[in-house]
């Protein structure tokens, strides 16, 4: 992702459940480093929130997903964050080997 194409005011995440397990990613920086999080991130300019969820899952887990419905929203006067439920499509989750995937 190009940093100059990032819309710092719009972010997304997704929740995928497969075989009774939630697919999580390990945060790799900042105060959350090492903690498990739902995959997600900032929306790029010109990108839809749905496409951003798909891209973020691929970047963070190597899994292809299809966002289905909005399950959470946080917004204020300057930014927003949307969380989708998403369907597992394909791929084998990759990790830092500290946590098993789906």
Secondary structure, DSSP 4 states (H G I P E B T S, - for coil): --GGGEEEEEEEEEEEEETTEE--EE--SGGGTT-EE-SEEEEETT--HHHHHHHHHHHHHS-EEEEEEEEEEEE-SS-EEEEEEEEEEE------SSS---
